[in-house]
Amino acid sequence: MKNPKASIHKSDNGQFYYTITSQNGEVLVTSETFTQKHNAESGIWALIKTCVKLWFKSKLSKSVIEDKA
């Protein structure tokens, strides 16, 4: 997925949540709500960190088991 966009929103009850959208505007992720904006920001960074770890893990596992014979 190229260029996903993270956005923080304020709900009607004053809490914050984030969404991750694709280039075509499709919402891919909607978070739980947070009482403070910085917690929503932390949630975005946690998601990014997890995705990067999974991406590296998938690249590593493919390169380790790839048969080049």
Secondary structure, DSSP 4 states (H G I P E B T S, - for coil): --S-EEEEEE-TTS-EEEEEE-TT--EEEE---BSSHHHHHHHHHHHHHHHHHHHHHHHHHHHHH----
